[in-house]
């Protein structure tokens, strides 16, 4: 999701191959031994981490100035915490039956520590780093969305009103709606979709 949003924002035209993860095509498995999505093939090079794909796209074209140079350290620090720590709490909260060592509520409370940090940021400015959206907003958005939807009724009444507004604005954005379109599953030797 975040890779697609960055590519769309960069106005780059790519060939999109929508895959069925239960029936992974040989071409994908040959391209990336990780066998996960997304996978970007460009100039005989493979990039198979969503953040790296985002950076690649925005380094080609960044019309929204999402790579705010004076704040790159803050941006990368926030994304690193999200990807390496918050995501673990999110997975435990979302799939708590797989992690019976603690209750779902316990896992939620761990994740809420990060939500509180984001709420404090959003009390200071409209977006996570400043008054304009940047790479951090898009990089974190899908994970906050997942966390919210584990128990949306709880989230709607949680003590994070600024974070709810931030999330809702992305959910309602043309950018998000444009990447959520359904595409036919790609088959070998089939014409691909231009994204």
For each residue, the residues with C-beta under 8 A, 3 or more apart:
1: 4 5 141 142 179
2: 5 6 50 51 54 138 139 141 142
3: 6 7 38 40 50 53 54 57
4: 1 7 8 38 179 195
5: 1 2 8 9 54 138 141 175 176 179
6: 2 3 9 10 53 54 57 58 66 135 138
7: 3 4 10 12 14 53 57 195
8: 4 5 11 175 178 179 195
9: 5 6 57 58 63 64 66 138 175
10: 6 7 57 58 60 61 62 63
11: 8 61 63
12: 7 57 60 61
13: 194 195
14: 7 40 194 195
15: 192 193 194 195
16: 183 186 192 193 194 195
17: 25 27 28 186 192 193
18: 183 184 185 186 193
19: 24 25 28 37 185 186
20: 23 24 185
21: 24 37
22:
23: 20
24: 19 20 21 28 29 35
25: 17 19 28 29 186 187 188
26: 29 30 188
27: 17 30 31 188
28: 17 19 24 25 31 32 35 37 39
29: 24 25 26 32 33 35
30: 26 27
31: 27 28 39 41 46 48
32: 28 29 35 36 39 46 48
33: 29
34: 39 48
35: 24 28 29 32
36: 32 39 48
37: 19 21 28
38: 3 4 48 50 53
39: 28 31 32 34 36 46 47 48
40: 3 14 46 47 48 53 56
41: 31 44 45 46
42: 45 47 56
43:
44: 41
45: 41 42
46: 31 32 39 40 41
47: 39 40 42 52 53 56
48: 31 32 34 36 38 39 40 52
49: 52 53
50: 2 3 38 53 54
51: 2 54 55 79 83 139
52: 47 48 49 55 56
53: 3 6 7 38 40 47 49 50 56 57
54: 2 3 5 6 50 51 57 58 135 138 139
55: 51 52 58 59 67 135
56: 40 42 47 52 53 59 60
57: 3 6 7 9 10 12 53 54 60 61
58: 6 9 10 54 55 61 62 66 67 135
59: 55 56 62 67
60: 10 12 56 57
61: 10 11 12 57 58
62: 10 58 59 65 66 67
63: 9 10 11
64: 9 132 133
65: 62 68 132 134
66: 6 9 58 62 133 134 135 138
67: 55 58 59 62 72 75 134 135
68: 65 71 72 75 129 130 132 134 135
69: 72
70:
71: 68 74 75 129 130 134
72: 67 68 69 75 76
73: 76 77
74: 71 77 78 129 136
75: 67 68 71 72 78 79 129 134 135 136
76: 72 73 79 80
77: 73 74 80 81
78: 74 75 81 82 128 129 136 139 140
79: 51 75 76 82 83 135 136 139 140
80: 76 77 83 84
81: 77 78 84 85 86 114
82: 78 79 85 86 87 114 139 140 143
83: 51 79 80 86 87 139
84: 80 81 87 88
85: 81 82 88 89 114
86: 81 82 83 89 90 111 114 143
87: 82 83 84 90 91 143
88: 84 85 91 92
89: 85 86 92 93 107 110 111 114
90: 86 87 93 94 111 143 146 147
91: 87 88 94 95
92: 88 89 95 96 99 102 107 110
93: 89 90 96 104 107 108 110 111 147 150
94: 90 91 146 147 150
95: 91 92 98 99
96: 92 93 99 100 102 103 104 107
97: 100
98: 95
99: 92 95 96 102 107
100: 96 97
101:
102: 92 96 99 106 107
103: 96 106 107
104: 93 96 107 108
105: 108 109
106: 102 103 109 110
107: 89 92 93 96 99 102 103 104 110 111
108: 93 104 105 111 112 150 151 154
109: 105 106 112 113
110: 89 92 93 106 107 113
111: 86 89 90 93 107 108 114 115 147
112: 108 109 115 116 158
113: 109 110 116 117
114: 81 82 85 86 89 111 117 118
115: 111 112 118 119 144 147 158 160 163
116: 112 113 119 120 160
117: 113 114 120 121
118: 114 115 121 122 128 140 144 160 163 166
119: 115 116 122 123 159 160 161 162 163
120: 116 117 123 124
121: 117 118 124 125 128 129
122: 118 119 125 126 127 128 162 163 165 166
123: 119 120 162
124: 120 121
125: 121 122 129 130 131
126: 122 130 131 132 166
127: 122 130 131 132 133 134 136 137 166
128: 78 118 121 122 134 136 137 140 166
129: 68 71 74 75 78 121 125 134 136 137
130: 68 71 125 126 127 134
131: 125 126 127
132: 64 65 68 126 127
133: 64 66 127 137 138
134: 65 66 67 68 71 75 127 128 129 130 137 138
135: 6 54 55 58 66 67 68 75 79 138 139
136: 74 75 78 79 127 128 129 139 140
137: 127 128 129 133 134 140 141 166 170
138: 2 5 6 9 54 66 133 134 135 141
139: 2 51 54 78 79 82 83 135 136
140: 78 79 82 118 128 136 137 143 144
141: 1 2 5 137 138 144 145 167 170 176
142: 1 2 145 146
143: 82 86 87 90 140 146 147
144: 115 118 140 141 147 148 163 167
145: 141 142 148 149 167 170 171
146: 90 94 142 143 149 150
147: 90 93 94 111 115 143 144 150 155
148: 144 145 152 155 164 167
149: 145 146 152 155
150: 93 94 108 146 147
151: 108 154 155
152: 148 149 155 156
153: 156 157
154: 108 151 157 158
155: 147 148 149 151 152 158 160 164
156: 152 153 164
157: 153 154
158: 112 115 154 155 164
159: 119
160: 115 116 118 119 155 163 164
161: 119 164 165
162: 119 122 123 165 166
163: 115 118 119 122 144 160 166 167
164: 148 155 156 158 160 161 167 168
165: 122 161 162 168 169
166: 118 122 126 127 128 137 162 163 169 170
167: 141 144 145 148 163 164 170 171
168: 164 165 171 172
169: 165 166 172 173
170: 137 141 145 166 167 173 175 176
171: 145 167 168 176
172: 168 169 176 177
173: 169 170 176 177
174: 177 178
175: 5 8 9 170 178 179
176: 5 141 170 171 172 173 179 180
177: 172 173 174 180
178: 8 174 175 181
179: 1 4 5 8 175 176
180: 176 177
181: 178
182:
183: 16 18 193
184: 18 193
185: 18 19 20
186: 16 17 18 19 25 190 192 193
187: 25 190
188: 25 26 27
189:
190: 186 187
191:
192: 15 16 17 186
193: 15 16 17 18 183 184 186
194: 13 14 15 16
195: 4 7 8 13 14 15 16
